[in-house]
Amino acid sequence: MKKISATLIIFGLIFGIMLCGCVNKANSEGITQNTNTYIKEVSFSKIGSNESKHKVKNVILLIGDGMGVTQAYIAERYKQEVENGNLVILTKFKNKGLITTYSESSEITDSAAAGTALLSGYKTYNGMINMKPDGSIPKKTLGELAKKMGKSVGIVTTTRITHATPASVYAHVKSREEEDEIAEQLLEFEPTVAFGGGLEYFIPKDMKDSKRKDNKNLIEEFKKKGYVVVFNKKELENIDINKTNKIIGLFAKSHMAYEVDRENIDKYKDQPSLAEMTEMALKILEKNPKGFFLMVEGGRIDHACHAHDAKSEIMDTIAFDNAVKVALDFQKKHPDTLIVVTADHETAGMSVGTGTEYYANITALKNINASIEYMIKEISKNSTKENILRLIKEHWGIELTDDEKALLFKKSPTSKINDSYLLSKYPKINKYVRNWAGFALSEIESRRAHIGWASFAHTAVPVPVYAIGPNSEIFNGFYDNTEVPEKIKEVWG
Ligand SMILES: [Zn+2]
């Protein structure tokens, strides 16, 4: 294996010692072998106990992209204090497990390698979707297996439908960047339901907003295959379910809006929520007497964390939890349904509490009604000081302190970060926070709530798995992310 850094080896050794209590070969294969041996030893739950009374017909896999324990817990605390409620993912699932997330090329996975692990059950290099580094495809995806069993397949996400996690249901590519190709593979795969963003990869190059490199019109191709095609919430609500056997809904040019924007900014209100998409998907999928496999992704929890935008993270996690609630309600009426909720990795090392104080104030984010992404877009249209302060007052409901103003106006708000300290610490920081205003706003927001961030990228901490339904006790324990689809296959028989 190439590109194994000394750091990875050291991490691998520590990991190996922690897991096995012994030091094996200090190479990358050693890391994988040690971990896998351990996983086999601790993955104790097998089918056969009390919850097995129903056979599994339907499987709903819900993935919160970047949703580690902290991401869910902060949303839970916010929901308790502001909305007087609880997250169903933290309170309604009896069976819980913890999974490792490392990829074949790194201790820290990206969403493509993690999607491959969760949907196909094997490790690959970061950036690759359902393919090994040598180009081989050792296993079918859960989506492909469901189709082979005569079941319907649904894919619902808030990101582009061609983005890494949803693509892991149906695509095989060497690079997640090949979104033109991924869109064509979706057409070839023919899911029963596909809802998300990403219209730009389905319309010809000559059309406004297209990102395709050719003039293929995939929307027309879907129509030729008998698909109902919808582009907004109203069209989605008005479909005739009896007459709809296959449907694709593309509700945004690129990713769909953050939930905090969808709820509060007029121009995004024509987009359906993740829960609404999930509900409609289930109505269409349940028509198949052989059952279905549905993957639902809360895809922008990750994006909010990359940008250190805590309020957007909270609102997208609550929106994801609302989709889980829709799945749970369905499961109550259809007990032959297994629900598995997990994450592909944690993003940004989010923490409740930071610095030296024993203090956090999550409700300080209560009045923030627009994402940093939206604020940056508005600031780029008019970056005068008065306009920026007006935007903050209007959309964030706060008056900045003198210290916060000093930070925000220390540099030109629309400039790339040229702060030598930050650049030396985080060379790619502009990729995540876009410009100085993006960085300063994330600092202001996080400092007010005392929310901390260890990284701008993903982290390697294990993530939880929550399961309910027939045989869901086999998801208890500590194991590897590649075991998740294996366990689903086991309950499918
Ligand atoms: Zn991800």
Boltz pocket constraint, residues with backbone or C-beta under 6 A from the ligand:
constraints:
  - pocket:
      binder: B
      contacts: [[A, 65], [A, 66], [A, 110], [A, 111], [A, 114], [A, 302], [A, 344], [A, 345]]
      max_distance: 6.0
